[in-house]
């Protein structure tokens, strides 16, 4: 089971850190991805981290602003979001895949979403 948390209200230019905690399985055998879905839009892949070697991957829309990281001891993956923009407003999800990539179809196990609202 995956549990995403950390969403909330942030001001433009502000920061938030989301957490994705896994229970019942070890994240070490997966690539963990973060996605978001804004109202009326398709789910978008943002970033993923290969737990086995620490390699990270980012979508162009968030590269340089968002950072993905993992704490193996806590079986948790984080997404630190800086320089937030109103267009970052969405429900954010984490998910696992045994493969590498940001394609939504690669991911089979999803956590519930956490809402991020960027507004002044």
C-alpha positions in Angstrom: 0.0 0.0 0.0 1.2 3.5 -0.8 0.2 6.5 1.2 0.8 10.0 -0.3 0.7 13.0 2.0 1.9 16.6 2.4 -0.4 18.4 0.1 -1.9 21.7 1.0 -2.1 25.4 0.1 1.1 27.1 -1.1 1.7 30.6 -2.4 3.2 31.2 -5.8 7.0 30.9 -5.4 6.6 28.8 -2.3 7.6 25.2 -1.6 6.0 22.0 -0.5 7.3 18.5 0.2 5.2 15.5 -0.5 5.8 12.1 1.0 4.9 8.6 -0.3 5.2 6.0 2.3 5.0 2.3 1.5 3.7 -0.4 3.7 3.6 -4.1 3.1 6.4 -4.2 0.6 9.9 -3.0 0.2 10.4 0.0 -2.1 13.9 -1.2 -2.9 12.7 -3.4 -5.7 10.8 -0.7 -7.6 11.0 2.6 -9.4 8.7 5.1 -7.6 7.0 7.8 -9.6 5.2 11.0 -8.9 2.3 12.1 -11.0 -0.3 14.8 -11.0 -3.7 15.4 -12.4 -5.3 18.8 -12.8 -9.1 19.1 -13.3 -10.0 18.3 -16.9 -6.5 17.1 -17.8 -4.8 13.8 -18.2 -2.5 12.4 -15.5 1.0 13.6 -16.0 4.3 11.9 -15.1 6.6 14.2 -13.1 9.5 12.3 -11.8 10.6 8.8 -10.8 13.5 7.4 -8.8 15.1 4.0 -9.2 15.5 2.8 -5.7 18.1 0.2 -6.6 20.7 2.8 -7.8 19.2 6.2 -6.9 18.9 7.3 -10.5 16.3 10.0 -11.0 14.2 11.1 -14.0 12.2 14.3 -14.5 9.7 15.7 -16.9 10.7 18.9 -18.6 7.8 20.7 -16.9 9.3 20.3 -13.4 13.0 19.7 -14.0 15.0 22.2 -11.9 12.1 23.0 -9.6 11.1 19.6 -8.2 13.5 17.1 -6.6 12.7 13.4 -5.9 14.5 11.6 -3.1 14.1 8.4 -1.1 14.7 7.3 2.5 15.2 3.5 2.3 15.1 3.1 6.1 11.7 4.8 6.2 10.5 3.1 3.0 9.5 6.5 1.8 9.9 8.6 -1.3 9.7 12.4 -1.3 8.9 15.1 -3.8 10.2 18.5 -2.9 8.6 21.2 -5.0 10.1 24.7 -5.2 9.2 27.8 -7.1 5.6 26.7 -7.2 3.3 28.1 -9.8 -0.5 28.3 -10.0 -0.4 25.8 -12.8 1.1 23.2 -10.4 -2.3 23.0 -8.8 -3.4 19.4 -9.0 -3.9 16.1 -7.2 -0.5 14.5 -6.8 -0.1 10.7 -6.8 2.7 8.2 -6.2 3.0 4.8 -7.8 5.3 1.9 -8.3 6.7 0.1 -11.3 9.4 -2.6 -11.9 10.4 -0.7 -15.0 11.8 2.8 -15.7 10.0 5.7 -17.1 7.3 8.4 -16.6 4.6 6.7 -18.8 1.4 6.3 -16.7 0.8 2.9 -18.2 4.0 1.5 -16.7 2.6 1.9 -13.2 0.3 -0.6 -11.7 0.1 0.2 -8.0 -1.1 3.6 -7.0 -1.5 5.5 -3.8 -4.4 7.8 -3.1 -3.8 11.4 -4.1 -2.9 14.5 -2.2 -4.2 17.9 -3.3 -1.8 20.7 -3.9 -3.2 24.2 -4.4 -1.0 27.1 -5.4 -2.7 30.4 -5.0 -2.2 33.7 -3.4 
